[in-house]
């Protein structure tokens, strides 16, 4: 019997009518002989409401308690959906993260899945056709409830697909993956297929539909990943291994990341202790550094890097604490920049993509402050006011 | 270091101000050198709200899913209270029922605690002074979340006190145990001490402050139980072993149970299969029979018993199904009766209490339809309109 993993995000289960409609769709698939693992997020604004309650109690909630609180959101959704399924005659069982055997490691609020025990599923499928699993959560070695951090429910779904050796369908409020953000470029093309690598670059570079870690996980276990709109007939996008894709263009997509900050630090002496301290702090505070460039010359050390704008508080704290130790340190945090990226597996085999891109920007009078390249992507930091214009220009240059 | 268990009911934690005030009180006790296990219920109307959501989805929710849903209420309260405690500098840890190692057996929604692993607590107290435990819940052998049914949070608290060999304080919205319901008799006396046995009779007989099973559990493990008003200076009531109480009165309290139904069945033949079927059904539907009287004579079988009014749907279903099999069966369900009870450990040593009580009722023109007696109590089923008058008359007769 075929087994599939389906995941529905918070906006897809934001009210009881939607939950009932999803149950109906699942029923049809069960009647067609499928066994389903369904991962759901907390209903609509539940997490925001819980966070608002917390803010009336303390400004520094303990991570462990916050995780325990937030996971009630998904626990409620799985209970509701499973009740409806049973009500319409589908044998379903609701399970929290710990009940599904999702073991995690790491910070309480940014945990990673370490292991999933497949026995739990075989046992539960003996008397059920649908297992409804709370996304975004797990349990650590100390038997403490944890959450997986940003995009965590997607990760839950992909990990379950990997452990059950099946495909993973992620349903959300977009029609699929676009070559660029349709809000930025109206004629953006929806992709029928995209490779894991391209998708990872797009995610990391701010396309924002799927978090990189979910795609990375799918890539590691070669799990075909579908992304589409909940209860829609519009065909979404399959994300799969490059080997299975025929079409190869130099550039598959253009991404614009507006949720980033650009940090520049300089110090008159190239002091290694400064960099060691900086990276230790970044690691301790779980701040991910993305683009990074460094120059050491007669004027000392100069380094630029980009981080997510959600890490604003942490980076300010880190740099101010460094400044106390290294008086001559100078730093600048700029939020008025965006990161523009070209992605395409075809870049590997086609030369001149970078030059062509830079020329396009220069001809359009768009300054770039920092650039990095990978095998299948080129990224530039530019002024945020130039973002949309740059996307359009590149879209035309590369006939995306 | 002294260790205590404290339990706060839903009305005591119905808003965040109350939660903060409770945290302050706990802090004072920790500063006085105590280790605390704090059991809390869901905040105020949370359970009702969740049930209202369920009713929009299905009229027959699966027990397992309902238990999983309802337990999110307590999970949220423990998270909030523990956050506040940590915020004011008290080392606290929030734990759900399964994290506290509360293993249960039986129906998902009416489970009983089978076992509590004390190791969990010793480990958690190594780095915490307060453990905040979700009441009303546990986990069964199938690793499914369960609830303990009516008054379940009290049971959690007493069971934790037993496993930690300490006292248990139950905080609620009453000042303590009264000799009778102050709403029925204004001059009702508040008891400073009451024995387990008396309290059990009072609970079972409708005094409604504590469920019998909690008191029974406290009795079994000889756990002194305190009942008082949350954050009040009024001295509540200690419930403890009779041996430790000096005062002995014939009658300690009068209880009036209005949440009951009186059932009478009659059948022209004393058919044992009828009774076997009846009790099997009652057990299957988890309907508890309280007072029970049976007469078999030339007119056949006649039986009366009382049950809780919350079992109305079940009893109707049971009797109608019996009627299909035993055509000659006749039954009557009466909700217009109440159960009046006199309780007192002193009854054991003093004769004539029953006669004196019956005479009081007769002199006041109060008919009683059924009576039962135990070693320390006398109960009568009377018309509900006579309830208050009967309480007052007995209060005066016995100088309670």
Interface residues (C-beta under 8 A of the other chain):
Chain A: X16 X19 X20 X50 X53 X54 X56 X57 X58 X60 X61 X62 X64 X65 X66 X68 X69 X71 X72 X75 X76 X78 X79 X80 X82 X83 X84 X86 X87 X93 X94 X96 X98 X99 X143 X144 X145
Chain B: X16 X19 X20 X50 X53 X54 X56 X57 X58 X60 X61 X62 X64 X65 X66 X68 X69 X71 X72 X75 X76 X78 X79 X80 X82 X83 X84 X86 X87 X93 X94 X96 X98 X99 X143 X144 X145
